[in-house]
Amino acid sequence: MKRFLKIYWTFTSQYIKRLVHYRLDFAIGVISFVFVQLSGILLITLVFQQITALNGYTFEQMVFFYGFFQLPRGIDHLITDNIWLIPNKIRKGELDRHLLRPIDPLFQIIAERFQHEALGELIIGGLLIAITFPSFGISPSIWTILLLGVLILIGAGIYMSIKLLTASLSFWTMNSMQVMVTVYNISDFAKYPITIFPPMIQTLITYIVPFAFVSFFPASVLLNQADGMSILIQSFLALMIILSLALFVWNKGLKGYQSSGH
């Protein structure tokens, strides 16, 4: 583990050095993501100009769920965004150079860069939670805060696993980008309380593509609407299932991988 952390820091420090030379691009990237997230808040605001509550949820609660959603997705975006490039690497044969190095190829792909634009998501998520949570009159315990930290990391792991699973399909299809985008976009339902959607959508994002464990259930724990230990167990099981499946498909595809032109 120590060796991998050292290698990861080497990759990251080199990427940071490149960013330092292009500070304007760095700032524009972060600010652009801030504005993208603010557009979602604008949509919620427009909806609540016509209604006072949506399936029992107030404006502040909707904004809170939206903000909480940004944290695990922002961590996934920040650290493992390079997984999006796997289909392109497979199609062009660029995966070869990763296989020639004495380091796990998946680790290399992830460590090549971190996506600084994700800081915009994390900033907005943190601000929205800080602004709306006091209005609920809830004082979370230290245990609840620690539990939420674990749940947020589990949520980021679920994002990464779903991304890896769909990206690994490129070993057979040569380009699974459309599948990745389609499945990843399903996560948009998790920006809001899942109970506002029809049962079919709730089932989809809970049991098939478990994005509900990324934001809705953890946020419900903070609002004292769900049992923390139960949600922790369920979230961990969801992560283990989807991560195991993703790694199985990745390793299976890697064994049969043939470079471009073969």
C-alpha positions, 0 to 999 in steps of 0.5 A: 500500500505504501508503494502504491501511495508513493507512486500515486503521489508521484503521478499527482505531483507531476500533474499539479506541476503542469496545472501550475503553468496553466493557472487560468485553465485551472480556474476556468475549469473549476468555475465552469463546474460551479456554474453547471451545478448552480444551473441545477439549483436554478431549476429547483428554484423555478419548480418551487416558485410554483409549489410549496413542497414536492411529495412532502419535501421542502425547497431546503430539503431538495437543495440539501439532497442536491448538495449532498449528491455532489460530494461522492460524485465530486470525489469520484470525478476528482480521483478516478475520472481517467477511467472514462479514457479506457474505451479510447485506450483499448480502441487505439491500442494505447493500453499496451504501454500500461501493460508493459510497466511493472505496475497494475494497469488499472492503477496506472490509468487512475493515477495518471491524473486527477480531475481538478474541475471536480473541485467545483462540485465539491465546493458547491456541495459543501456550500449547499449543505452548510446553507440548508442544514441549519434550517432543519434544527438537527444536531448530528452526533460525532458518530453520525458525522464519521458514519457519513464520511464513510458513506460518502467514500462508499458512494464514490466507490460505487460511482467508480465501480459502475464506471469501470464496469461499463468501460470494461465492456470495450474489450468486447465492443471496442467502444462502450462510451455510449453505454458509459454515458447512458448508465452514468446519466442515470445518476441524475435521478440521485440528485433528488429524493428517490421517493419523488419518482415512480416505483420503477425508477426507484427500483432501477437506482436502488437494486440495478444501478445502485446510485441511491446508495450514493446520496439519498440513503446517506443524506437520509441518515443525516436528516434522521430519516433512516437508521445509520447502521442499516444504511452502512451495511446495505451501502457496503454490500452494494459496493462489494457487489458492483465492485466485484462485478466490475473487477471481474469484467475488467480482469476477464477483458484484460486477459483476452486483450489484443493490441490494436491491429492484431 
